[in-house]
């Protein structure tokens, strides 16, 4: 991941932004009612359009309690703005939205990394001019809080999953609180896993949890596509380093160091497919492609969109598996800075270093659709 998934853009009927049920601690009269503000009337926020404030709900949090922070988003613009719900910490965190530090040193995000489809209207919340949205967010299951001490928490997110503009960021003040150390949660995604039958293209073991026989067969076919893609990418990168169209489209301006990084990543992805025990947990019903916990190799959770994807090609089943494998810290340690080909290409142009650690850029390089030499 960061633990992956895909969204479909603005087609279909007009959907009213769901603000009332999503807002915590806001008066109904302070929010736009149904029908007043729709997604089509709202704009992506520009710099300073939205301010973010954060506060801690208590000064000290013992080990038996969950640390919460309150985050408020305020629209300072004269027009309505829209934000993907994932940026507003709606429900459980699905993104690394906070900088959590212990005595000045940032701690790890240990939550899931998703592959998403392109966003649809219902994936947004809308803020009318001057209005605010408040969330209470638990950090316990998403950040490494194993050490006792004084923590600072800051909301910090760029909007690369919403817009190709790589410069738009949201950042808050810092909140402080003392947290007593607690064990990280154990998520046993491989519990009850059953081994798959033999495979001619993989030497690793493959097992399944909560997968039907049909799903198991589909995954084995997808693994065949993944293996072919990984082999092709690894062979390509074993050649002479060059500023080829394929490399520069997905990883940006050529450098020998960048090429070496991409090569090491795909060698590790190929090694994972060839030699590591892979587990697929089919319990996810969300409208995403898949997700993983980066510190829990090699368990992959395919979701609803995965089953509708083609075996190969752009945003395919095979490519999704490569995307997810790249998230594991023992493989490539990628993140999800940008989703989709358009945003991934923009990221490669604006920040090659981030592109080399963005999971979608690895997926699109491997899928190579449309074909680039």
BELBELQUI-V189021 format. One record per residue. N is the residue number from 1. PHI is phi in radians with two decimals (NA if undefined). OMEGA is omega in whole degrees, 0 to 359 (NA if undefined). Layout:
((N & PHI & OMEGA) (N & PHI & OMEGA))
This chain:
((1 & NA & 316) (2 & 0.49 & 132) (3 & 0.03 & NA) (4 & NA & 187) (5 & -3.01 & 190) (6 & -2.26 & 185) (7 & -2.18 & 176) (8 & -1.92 & 195) (9 & -1.37 & 204) (10 & -1.36 & 175) (11 & -2.16 & 178) (12 & 1.84 & 185) (13 & -1.29 & 179) (14 & -1.29 & 180) (15 & -1.97 & 179) (16 & -1.35 & 179) (17 & -1.11 & 183) (18 & -1.61 & 182) (19 & -1.80 & 190) (20 & -1.06 & 182) (21 & -1.25 & 185) (22 & -1.56 & 188) (23 & -1.69 & 178) (24 & -1.87 & 175) (25 & 1.33 & 179) (26 & -2.05 & 179) (27 & -1.34 & 181) (28 & -1.02 & 181) (29 & -1.23 & 180) (30 & -1.54 & 186) (31 & -2.05 & 177) (32 & -1.13 & 179) (33 & -1.35 & 180) (34 & -0.98 & 179) (35 & 1.61 & 183) (36 & -1.39 & 182) (37 & -2.28 & 179) (38 & -1.99 & 184) (39 & -1.00 & 182) (40 & -1.08 & 181) (41 & -1.55 & 184) (42 & -1.76 & 181) (43 & -1.96 & 169) (44 & -1.09 & 181) (45 & -1.22 & 171) (46 & -1.75 & 180) (47 & -0.96 & 178) (48 & 1.32 & 177) (49 & -1.11 & 184) (50 & -2.10 & 174) (51 & -1.81 & 183) (52 & -2.23 & 175) (53 & -2.15 & 182) (54 & -2.38 & 176) (55 & -2.52 & 177) (56 & -1.53 & 182) (57 & -1.39 & 176) (58 & -2.74 & 184) (59 & -1.39 & 183) (60 & -2.42 & 183) (61 & -2.20 & 177) (62 & -1.21 & 187) (63 & -1.04 & 182) (64 & -1.41 & 182) (65 & -2.07 & 180) (66 & -1.64 & 177) (67 & -1.30 & 178) (68 & -2.01 & 168) (69 & -2.24 & 176) (70 & -1.88 & 183) (71 & -2.08 & 180) (72 & -2.13 & 178) (73 & -1.89 & 182) (74 & -2.18 & 178) (75 & -1.50 & 180) (76 & -1.60 & 184) (77 & -1.44 & 178) (78 & -1.61 & 178) (79 & -2.26 & 178) (80 & -1.22 & 176) (81 & -2.15 & 179) (82 & -2.10 & 176) (83 & -2.33 & 171) (84 & -1.04 & 181) (85 & -0.97 & 182) (86 & -1.07 & 179) (87 & -1.39 & 183) (88 & -1.76 & 178) (89 & 0.94 & 181) (90 & -1.33 & 184) (91 & 1.26 & 178) (92 & -1.27 & 177) (93 & -1.06 & 174) (94 & -2.15 & 180) (95 & -2.55 & 173) (96 & -1.46 & 186) (97 & -1.78 & 187) (98 & -2.22 & 167) (99 & -1.72 & 181) (100 & -1.89 & 185) (101 & -2.21 & 175) (102 & -1.92 & 180) (103 & 0.87 & 174) (104 & 1.60 & 181) (105 & -1.92 & 183) (106 & -1.16 & 178) (107 & -1.67 & 185) (108 & -1.39 & 166) (109 & -1.39 & 183) (110 & -2.06 & 180) (111 & -1.44 & 183) (112 & -1.32 & 170) (113 & -2.02 & 184) (114 & -1.81 & 165) (115 & -1.83 & 187) (116 & -1.95 & 168) (117 & -1.37 & 177) (118 & -1.12 & 186) (119 & -1.22 & 172) (120 & -1.84 & 187) (121 & -0.98 & 183) (122 & -1.26 & 179) (123 & -1.50 & 182) (124 & -1.91 & 162) (125 & -2.00 & 183) (126 & -2.06 & 174) (127 & -1.95 & 174) (128 & -1.25 & 180) (129 & -0.95 & 177) (130 & 1.39 & 183) (131 & -1.60 & 182) (132 & -2.22 & 177) (133 & -2.31 & 185) (134 & -2.11 & 178) (135 & -2.21 & 167) (136 & -1.77 & 189) (137 & -2.14 & 173) (138 & -1.55 & 182) (139 & -1.77 & 195) (140 & -1.05 & 186) (141 & -1.63 & 190) (142 & -2.13 & 180) (143 & -2.32 & 182) (144 & -1.31 & 181) (145 & -1.98 & 184) (146 & -1.30 & 182) (147 & -1.75 & 176) (148 & -1.47 & 177) (149 & 2.82 & 181) (150 & -1.56 & 182) (151 & -1.85 & 167) (152 & -2.05 & 181) (153 & -2.27 & 177) (154 & -2.30 & 170) (155 & -1.29 & 180) (156 & -2.69 & 182) (157 & -2.52 & 167) (158 & -1.58 & 186) (159 & -1.87 & 184) (160 & -1.17 & 177) (161 & -1.45 & 180) (162 & -1.89 & 185) (163 & -2.46 & 178) (164 & -1.28 & 177) (165 & -1.21 & 186) (166 & -1.37 & 188) (167 & -1.73 & 185) (168 & -1.46 & 179) (169 & -2.30 & 173) (170 & -2.09 & 180) (171 & -2.52 & 181) (172 & -1.91 & 166) (173 & -1.21 & 176) (174 & -1.79 & 171) (175 & -1.90 & 182) (176 & -2.11 & 173) (177 & -2.82 & 177) (178 & -1.56 & 181) (179 & -2.19 & 173) (180 & -1.39 & 184) (181 & -1.02 & 178) (182 & -2.53 & 181) (183 & -1.16 & 174) (184 & -1.14 & 180) (185 & -1.13 & 177) (186 & -1.81 & 180) (187 & -1.96 & 185) (188 & -1.57 & 180) (189 & -1.22 & 181) (190 & -1.71 & 182) (191 & -1.04 & 179) (192 & 1.34 & 182) (193 & -1.14 & 178) (194 & -2.02 & 182) (195 & -1.21 & 176) (196 & -1.56 & 175) (197 & -1.25 & 182) (198 & -1.14 & 181) (199 & -2.38 & 182) (200 & -1.42 & 185) (201 & -1.88 & 181) (202 & -2.19 & 174) (203 & -1.81 & 177) (204 & -1.34 & 174) (205 & -1.49 & 179) (206 & -2.22 & 178) (207 & -2.34 & 188) (208 & -2.35 & 172) (209 & -2.26 & 177) (210 & 1.06 & 180) (211 & -1.92 & 174) (212 & -1.27 & 178) (213 & -1.06 & 178) (214 & -1.12 & 178) (215 & -1.10 & 178) (216 & -1.06 & 179) (217 & -1.11 & 178) (218 & -1.11 & 180) (219 & -1.11 & 179) (220 & -1.09 & 176) (221 & -1.14 & 178) (222 & -1.10 & 178) (223 & -1.12 & 175) (224 & -1.07 & 177) (225 & -1.14 & 179) (226 & -1.05 & 181) (227 & -1.08 & 178) (228 & -1.11 & 179) (229 & -1.11 & 181) (230 & -1.13 & 177) (231 & -1.06 & 181) (232 & -1.08 & 181) (233 & -1.12 & 181) (234 & -1.14 & 178) (235 & -1.13 & 180) (236 & -1.01 & 184) (237 & -1.37 & 175) (238 & -1.43 & 177) (239 & -1.37 & 182) (240 & -1.17 & 178) (241 & -1.03 & 181) (242 & -2.72 & 179) (243 & -1.42 & 182) (244 & -1.31 & 179) (245 & -1.09 & 182) (246 & -1.12 & 181) (247 & -1.19 & 187) (248 & -1.22 & 178) (249 & -1.11 & 187) (250 & -1.81 & 181) (251 & -2.15 & 172) (252 & 1.45 & 184) (253 & -0.91 & 184) (254 & -1.20 & 167) (255 & -2.62 & 180) (256 & -1.12 & 178) (257 & -1.15 & 178) (258 & -1.12 & 177) (259 & -1.03 & 180) (260 & -1.08 & 178) (261 & -1.12 & 179) (262 & -1.05 & 179) (263 & -1.09 & 181) (264 & -1.12 & 179) (265 & -1.14 & 182) (266 & -1.29 & 172) (267 & -1.08 & 180) (268 & -1.23 & 177) (269 & -1.12 & 178) (270 & -1.07 & 179) (271 & -1.10 & 178) (272 & -1.11 & 179) (273 & -1.15 & 186) (274 & -1.46 & 193) (275 & -2.28 & 187) (276 & -1.73 & 178) (277 & -1.36 & 183) (278 & -1.65 & 176) (279 & -2.16 & 176) (280 & -2.00 & 178) (281 & -1.87 & 188) (282 & -1.63 & 183) (283 & -1.40 & 183) (284 & -1.32 & 178) (285 & -1.95 & 183) (286 & -1.19 & 180) (287 & -1.44 & 177) (288 & -2.21 & 175) (289 & -1.39 & 184) (290 & -3.03 & 172) (291 & -2.65 & 174) (292 & -2.48 & 165) (293 & -1.75 & 188) (294 & -0.98 & 181) (295 & -1.62 & 179) (296 & -2.26 & 178) (297 & -1.28 & 356) (298 & -2.08 & 184) (299 & -1.74 & 181) (300 & -2.06 & 181) (301 & -1.94 & 175) (302 & -1.21 & 182) (303 & -2.06 & 192) (304 & -1.04 & 184) (305 & -1.22 & 180) (306 & -0.95 & 186) (307 & -1.25 & 180) (308 & -1.68 & 184) (309 & -1.38 & 174) (310 & -1.25 & 179) (311 & -1.14 & 181) (312 & -2.41 & 185) (313 & 1.70 & 184) (314 & -1.11 & 179) (315 & 0.92 & 184) (316 & -1.69 & 174) (317 & -1.07 & 180) (318 & -1.07 & 179) (319 & -1.18 & 178) (320 & -1.07 & 179) (321 & -1.10 & 176) (322 & -1.09 & 177) (323 & -0.93 & 184) (324 & -1.20 & 178) (325 & -1.05 & 181) (326 & -1.13 & 181) (327 & -1.24 & 185) (328 & -1.08 & 183) (329 & -1.09 & 179) (330 & -1.46 & 178) (331 & -1.87 & 180) (332 & -2.26 & 177) (333 & 1.08 & 181) (334 & -1.33 & 177) (335 & -2.11 & 175) (336 & -2.05 & 179) (337 & -1.37 & 182) (338 & -2.66 & 178) (339 & -2.03 & 174) (340 & 1.51 & 184) (341 & -1.09 & 182) (342 & -1.07 & 181) (343 & -1.22 & 178) (344 & -1.16 & 176) (345 & -1.13 & 179) (346 & -1.09 & 178) (347 & -1.11 & 179) (348 & -1.06 & 180) (349 & -1.27 & 187) (350 & -1.50 & 186) (351 & -2.66 & 181) (352 & -0.97 & 180) (353 & -1.11 & 176) (354 & -1.20 & 179) (355 & -1.04 & 179) (356 & -1.21 & 177) (357 & -2.20 & 175) (358 & -1.89 & 187) (359 & -1.12 & 180) (360 & -1.12 & 178) (361 & -1.09 & 175) (362 & -1.15 & 180) (363 & -1.07 & 183) (364 & -1.21 & 174) (365 & -1.06 & 182) (366 & -1.27 & 180) (367 & -1.15 & 177) (368 & 0.89 & 178) (369 & -2.27 & 359) (370 & -1.17 & 187) (371 & -1.13 & 174) (372 & -2.21 & 181) (373 & -1.49 & NA))
